[in-house]
Every structure is written in structure tokens, then in C-alpha cells.
Amino acid sequence: MKYIATIRGVREIGIEGAAAPEPWEAVLSPLGLEPALTDGRVGVLLNTLSARWMGIRFREAIIAVDVFAQRDGERVRAVYLDLAFQSLRLFALAERRRFRTPFVHAGIETSVDPGRGFAVDVGGSLIYSAQRSADPRVGEREDQEWEVPIYFSSPRGAGVGMRDMFYAWVSRNAEILPFDSAVDGFGLGGGDAFAALNRLRASGFEPLRWRVCADSMHGRSGSEREGVG
């Protein structure tokens, strides 16, 4: 796979959780995607990162859903990128216009340190936030490396029977800690400006674990358009 960008030294923190799949079924079905279920719940990831590309520091945040995709007659694991946020207005614009991805310019705070976490706001309105306990908990270390197709709904539309996607590659040694609602915090902002946030709210999203890494590598391809199924 040819990647248009590979970035080292990425600092990232995210929450992996479980949710009811129904809020996403209407957007996934036309793309030939279905929720990847465990005990009737679908995996949802809220991830934030801080990185540097060509000397320019930026931050990103995503809402992503675990799915299955039909590709060339096979059922493969994939990810649906429901919404993404970018701290730099120019980068967000480039994502939308060049790659057709659902990026929005936003204020993003993110830290891998204990007692910190992440927060996303658009126009001063909170989208979501999470805070780790300051307790010096030590999580399990987990080597992770994967390449996966990322599907998304283009703001301009892909056309009947078509869908947009790109490939993402990640390599990291992540620290995994259980989310403890007694000492950790998570909250969704108000308002209904983003359909993705409404889906997350309606799904009864339950945070399950933190995933933290202070030095990961990320790569991505350009966007492609393919037939559904």
C-alpha cells in the first residue's frame, strides 16, 4: 500500500467503548457496511492525537465505529469514520476538498498525562470531553499494528452505488487502562449541530477503556471511490 503521509512521534489518547448499533444503521446500510457486534453492541472509538507534519504541529479527533464491509464478495473488518475534527482550519479545508473526508475545524485539547485527557469544541461549544484520573494507575502494554480500510460519508456524496474510503496504518505500543466511572470522567456536549454527535448520544455510548500512547506511527493513503459490495 502506498501512503501519502507517514508520521512518527504521534501522541494519542482515546476511549474505546460500546454502543447500541441502531443509530448508525441508516448511514451504514447504503454504503454496504454493517456494525461489527459483540454481545449486541458495536465498538465505538473516540480518539485524539497530537502530531507534527512537515514541521507543522496539529491535533485531530475522531468518532469512529467498528464495521464489516463487503469487498469483492468477502466480508472484511473495517472502520466507519463518522466525524473528524482538525485543529488547523487549512488542514480541515484540505481534508474536505482534496480527500472528501468529513473534517470540521475545532478547538482540540489532548494530553497523554495522568489527570488530563481530551476535549473538543466547535465555535466555543463543547462537543465532548474526557478526563483520566490523576491516580498513578499502570495499565497493560499492548503492541498494536494494523492496516484497515476507513469508510466515510463524503460531504459531497459519492453517488448511487458508490462509497468513499482510504486506508490507514498504525503501529504503537499502547497502554490500556479500564475506564473507571468512579474516578474518570466523560461527557457529551449539548446541541444538535452534528448528526454524528446525535447518533453517539442516542446509542447509549459506554466508555470501557483508555488507550494511551506517547509515540506511535500513523500512515494513510489518499481517498478512493469504489462500488458498494
RAHUFEN-V462739 format. One record per pair of residues at least 12 apart in sequence whose C-alpha atoms are under 8 Angstrom apart, sorted by the first residue. I is the first residue (numbers start at 1). J is the second residue. D is the distance in Angstrom with one decimal. If there is no record, write none. Layout:
BEGIN
i | j | d
I | J | D
I | J | D
END
This chain:
BEGIN
i | j | d
1 | 221 | 7.6
2 | 221 | 6.3
3 | 219 | 6.1
3 | 220 | 5.1
3 | 221 | 4.3
3 | 222 | 7.2
4 | 219 | 7.6
4 | 220 | 6.2
4 | 221 | 5.2
4 | 222 | 6.2
5 | 219 | 5.6
5 | 220 | 5.8
5 | 221 | 7.2
6 | 217 | 7.1
6 | 218 | 5.6
6 | 219 | 4.2
6 | 220 | 6.8
7 | 51 | 7.5
7 | 52 | 7.4
7 | 53 | 6.8
7 | 217 | 5.6
7 | 218 | 5.3
7 | 219 | 6.3
8 | 51 | 7.9
8 | 215 | 7.2
8 | 216 | 6.2
8 | 217 | 4.5
8 | 218 | 6.7
9 | 51 | 6.8
9 | 214 | 7.3
9 | 215 | 4.5
9 | 216 | 5.6
9 | 217 | 6.3
10 | 49 | 6.7
10 | 50 | 6.0
10 | 51 | 4.8
10 | 52 | 7.6
10 | 213 | 7.9
10 | 214 | 6.6
10 | 215 | 5.2
10 | 216 | 4.9
10 | 217 | 6.1
10 | 218 | 7.4
11 | 49 | 5.5
11 | 50 | 5.2
11 | 51 | 6.5
11 | 111 | 7.9
11 | 112 | 7.0
11 | 213 | 5.9
11 | 214 | 4.3
11 | 215 | 5.5
11 | 216 | 6.6
12 | 47 | 7.2
12 | 48 | 5.6
12 | 49 | 4.1
12 | 50 | 6.3
12 | 110 | 7.7
12 | 111 | 7.5
12 | 112 | 6.5
12 | 212 | 5.9
12 | 213 | 5.4
12 | 214 | 6.3
12 | 215 | 8.0
12 | 216 | 7.8
13 | 47 | 6.0
13 | 48 | 5.6
13 | 49 | 6.4
13 | 110 | 7.3
13 | 111 | 7.1
13 | 112 | 5.8
13 | 117 | 7.1
13 | 118 | 7.6
13 | 210 | 7.2
13 | 211 | 5.7
13 | 212 | 4.5
13 | 213 | 6.5
14 | 45 | 7.0
14 | 46 | 5.4
14 | 47 | 3.9
14 | 48 | 5.9
14 | 210 | 5.8
14 | 211 | 5.2
14 | 212 | 6.6
15 | 45 | 5.9
15 | 46 | 5.3
15 | 47 | 6.4
15 | 207 | 6.3
15 | 208 | 7.1
15 | 209 | 5.7
15 | 210 | 4.7
15 | 211 | 6.1
16 | 43 | 7.1
16 | 44 | 6.0
16 | 45 | 4.7
16 | 46 | 6.6
16 | 207 | 6.1
16 | 208 | 5.8
16 | 209 | 5.4
16 | 210 | 6.4
16 | 211 | 7.2
17 | 43 | 5.8
17 | 44 | 5.3
17 | 45 | 6.3
17 | 205 | 6.6
17 | 206 | 5.3
17 | 207 | 4.2
17 | 208 | 4.7
17 | 209 | 6.8
18 | 41 | 5.8
18 | 42 | 5.5
18 | 43 | 4.7
18 | 44 | 5.8
18 | 205 | 5.8
18 | 206 | 5.3
18 | 207 | 6.7
18 | 208 | 7.1
19 | 41 | 5.3
19 | 42 | 5.3
19 | 43 | 6.5
19 | 44 | 6.8
19 | 200 | 7.9
19 | 203 | 5.2
19 | 204 | 5.7
19 | 205 | 4.5
19 | 206 | 6.2
20 | 40 | 7.3
20 | 41 | 5.2
20 | 42 | 6.2
20 | 203 | 4.8
20 | 204 | 6.5
20 | 205 | 7.3
21 | 35 | 6.3
21 | 37 | 7.9
21 | 40 | 7.9
21 | 41 | 6.2
21 | 42 | 5.6
21 | 203 | 6.8
22 | 203 | 7.2
23 | 199 | 5.2
23 | 200 | 7.6
23 | 202 | 6.6
23 | 203 | 6.1
24 | 199 | 6.7
30 | 161 | 7.7
31 | 161 | 7.7
31 | 162 | 7.3
31 | 163 | 5.9
31 | 228 | 5.9
32 | 69 | 6.2
32 | 70 | 6.4
32 | 228 | 5.6
32 | 229 | 5.8
33 | 67 | 6.3
33 | 68 | 5.6
33 | 69 | 4.8
33 | 70 | 7.0
34 | 67 | 5.4
34 | 68 | 5.3
34 | 69 | 6.7
35 | 65 | 7.5
35 | 66 | 6.2
35 | 67 | 4.4
35 | 68 | 6.2
36 | 66 | 5.5
36 | 67 | 4.5
36 | 68 | 5.7
36 | 77 | 7.8
42 | 65 | 7.2
42 | 66 | 6.5
43 | 65 | 5.9
43 | 66 | 5.3
44 | 63 | 7.2
44 | 64 | 5.7
44 | 65 | 4.6
44 | 66 | 6.3
44 | 205 | 7.8
45 | 62 | 7.6
45 | 63 | 5.9
45 | 64 | 5.2
45 | 65 | 6.4
46 | 61 | 7.2
46 | 62 | 5.7
46 | 63 | 4.9
46 | 64 | 6.6
47 | 61 | 5.5
47 | 62 | 5.4
47 | 63 | 7.0
48 | 60 | 5.5
48 | 61 | 4.2
48 | 62 | 6.6
48 | 110 | 6.4
48 | 118 | 7.0
49 | 61 | 6.5
49 | 110 | 6.8
50 | 110 | 7.1
58 | 86 | 7.5
58 | 87 | 6.0
58 | 88 | 6.4
59 | 86 | 6.0
59 | 87 | 5.3
59 | 88 | 7.7
59 | 108 | 6.5
59 | 109 | 7.9
59 | 110 | 7.9
60 | 84 | 7.2
60 | 85 | 5.5
60 | 86 | 4.7
60 | 87 | 6.3
60 | 108 | 7.1
61 | 84 | 5.7
61 | 85 | 5.0
61 | 86 | 6.7
61 | 108 | 7.4
61 | 120 | 7.6
62 | 81 | 7.2
62 | 82 | 7.7
62 | 83 | 5.8
62 | 84 | 4.3
62 | 85 | 6.2
63 | 81 | 6.3
63 | 82 | 5.6
63 | 83 | 5.3
63 | 84 | 6.4
63 | 196 | 7.8
64 | 79 | 6.5
64 | 80 | 5.6
64 | 81 | 4.6
64 | 82 | 5.5
64 | 83 | 7.2
65 | 79 | 5.6
65 | 80 | 5.1
65 | 81 | 6.6
65 | 82 | 7.2
66 | 78 | 6.4
66 | 79 | 4.9
66 | 80 | 6.5
67 | 79 | 5.4
67 | 80 | 6.5
69 | 229 | 7.4
70 | 228 | 7.6
70 | 229 | 4.7
71 | 228 | 7.8
71 | 229 | 5.2
72 | 229 | 6.5
73 | 229 | 6.9
77 | 148 | 7.4
78 | 148 | 5.8
78 | 149 | 5.3
78 | 150 | 6.1
78 | 151 | 7.5
79 | 148 | 7.2
79 | 149 | 6.5
79 | 150 | 4.9
79 | 151 | 6.2
80 | 150 | 5.8
80 | 151 | 4.8
80 | 152 | 5.7
81 | 102 | 7.9
81 | 150 | 6.5
81 | 151 | 6.0
81 | 152 | 5.1
81 | 153 | 7.9
82 | 102 | 7.5
82 | 152 | 6.4
82 | 153 | 7.5
82 | 196 | 5.9
83 | 102 | 5.6
83 | 103 | 6.5
83 | 104 | 8.0
83 | 196 | 6.2
84 | 102 | 6.0
84 | 103 | 4.6
84 | 104 | 6.3
85 | 103 | 5.2
85 | 104 | 4.8
85 | 105 | 5.8
85 | 106 | 5.8
85 | 108 | 7.9
85 | 120 | 8.0
86 | 103 | 6.5
86 | 104 | 6.1
86 | 105 | 5.0
86 | 106 | 5.8
86 | 107 | 7.8
86 | 108 | 7.6
87 | 105 | 5.8
87 | 106 | 5.3
87 | 107 | 5.6
87 | 108 | 6.0
88 | 105 | 6.4
88 | 106 | 7.7
89 | 105 | 5.3
89 | 106 | 7.9
92 | 104 | 5.8
92 | 105 | 5.6
93 | 105 | 8.0
96 | 155 | 7.6
99 | 222 | 6.7
99 | 223 | 5.4
100 | 154 | 5.3
100 | 155 | 6.7
100 | 156 | 7.3
100 | 223 | 7.4
101 | 152 | 6.8
101 | 153 | 7.4
101 | 154 | 5.7
101 | 155 | 7.3
102 | 152 | 7.3
102 | 153 | 7.1
102 | 154 | 6.2
102 | 155 | 6.2
105 | 122 | 7.2
106 | 120 | 6.6
106 | 121 | 5.7
106 | 122 | 4.8
106 | 123 | 7.3
107 | 120 | 5.7
107 | 121 | 5.1
107 | 122 | 6.2
107 | 123 | 7.9
107 | 124 | 7.9
108 | 120 | 4.7
108 | 121 | 6.6
112 | 212 | 6.3
112 | 213 | 7.1
112 | 214 | 6.7
114 | 132 | 6.0
114 | 133 | 6.3
114 | 134 | 4.9
114 | 135 | 7.1
114 | 136 | 7.1
115 | 131 | 6.5
115 | 132 | 5.0
115 | 133 | 4.9
115 | 134 | 3.8
115 | 135 | 7.4
116 | 131 | 5.3
116 | 132 | 5.5
116 | 133 | 7.5
116 | 134 | 7.5
117 | 129 | 7.7
117 | 130 | 5.5
117 | 131 | 4.4
117 | 132 | 5.6
118 | 130 | 5.4
118 | 131 | 6.6
125 | 189 | 7.4
126 | 188 | 7.6
126 | 189 | 4.9
126 | 190 | 7.3
127 | 188 | 6.0
127 | 189 | 4.6
127 | 190 | 7.2
127 | 197 | 7.6
128 | 186 | 7.6
128 | 187 | 5.6
128 | 188 | 4.3
128 | 189 | 5.3
129 | 186 | 5.8
129 | 187 | 5.5
129 | 188 | 6.7
130 | 184 | 7.6
130 | 185 | 5.3
130 | 186 | 4.2
130 | 187 | 6.5
131 | 184 | 5.8
131 | 185 | 4.9
131 | 186 | 6.5
132 | 183 | 7.5
132 | 184 | 4.9
132 | 185 | 6.6
133 | 183 | 5.4
133 | 184 | 5.1
133 | 185 | 7.9
137 | 177 | 8.0
138 | 177 | 7.4
139 | 175 | 5.5
139 | 176 | 5.1
139 | 177 | 4.7
139 | 178 | 7.9
140 | 175 | 5.6
140 | 176 | 5.3
140 | 177 | 6.8
141 | 173 | 6.5
141 | 174 | 5.6
141 | 175 | 4.7
141 | 176 | 6.3
142 | 173 | 5.5
142 | 174 | 5.2
142 | 175 | 6.4
142 | 176 | 7.0
143 | 171 | 7.8
143 | 172 | 6.0
143 | 173 | 4.4
143 | 174 | 6.4
144 | 170 | 7.5
144 | 171 | 5.7
144 | 172 | 5.4
144 | 173 | 6.1
144 | 174 | 7.1
145 | 169 | 7.4
145 | 170 | 5.5
145 | 171 | 4.3
145 | 172 | 6.5
146 | 169 | 5.7
146 | 170 | 5.6
146 | 171 | 6.8
147 | 167 | 6.8
147 | 168 | 5.6
147 | 169 | 4.3
147 | 170 | 6.7
148 | 167 | 5.7
148 | 168 | 5.6
148 | 169 | 6.7
149 | 165 | 6.6
149 | 166 | 5.8
149 | 167 | 4.5
149 | 168 | 6.5
150 | 165 | 5.3
150 | 166 | 5.3
150 | 167 | 5.8
150 | 168 | 6.8
151 | 163 | 7.5
151 | 164 | 5.9
151 | 165 | 4.3
151 | 166 | 6.8
152 | 164 | 6.0
152 | 165 | 6.1
158 | 225 | 7.3
161 | 227 | 5.8
161 | 228 | 5.4
162 | 225 | 6.7
162 | 226 | 5.6
162 | 227 | 4.4
162 | 228 | 5.3
163 | 225 | 5.6
163 | 226 | 5.6
163 | 227 | 6.2
163 | 228 | 6.2
164 | 223 | 6.8
164 | 224 | 5.7
164 | 225 | 4.6
164 | 226 | 6.5
165 | 223 | 5.5
165 | 224 | 5.4
165 | 225 | 6.4
165 | 226 | 7.8
166 | 220 | 7.1
166 | 221 | 5.7
166 | 222 | 5.9
166 | 223 | 4.6
166 | 224 | 5.9
167 | 220 | 5.6
167 | 221 | 5.3
167 | 222 | 7.6
167 | 223 | 7.9
168 | 218 | 7.4
168 | 219 | 5.7
168 | 220 | 4.4
168 | 221 | 6.6
169 | 218 | 5.7
169 | 219 | 4.9
169 | 220 | 6.2
170 | 216 | 7.3
170 | 217 | 5.7
170 | 218 | 4.6
170 | 219 | 6.4
171 | 216 | 5.9
171 | 217 | 5.2
171 | 218 | 6.7
172 | 213 | 7.0
172 | 215 | 7.0
172 | 216 | 4.6
172 | 217 | 6.4
173 | 213 | 6.6
173 | 215 | 7.9
173 | 216 | 7.2
174 | 211 | 6.2
174 | 212 | 5.5
174 | 213 | 4.8
175 | 210 | 7.9
175 | 211 | 5.8
175 | 212 | 5.1
175 | 213 | 6.2
176 | 209 | 6.7
176 | 210 | 5.7
176 | 211 | 4.9
176 | 212 | 6.6
177 | 209 | 5.5
177 | 210 | 5.1
177 | 211 | 6.8
178 | 208 | 6.1
178 | 209 | 4.2
178 | 210 | 6.1
179 | 207 | 6.3
179 | 208 | 5.1
179 | 209 | 4.5
179 | 210 | 6.0
186 | 207 | 7.8
188 | 201 | 7.4
END
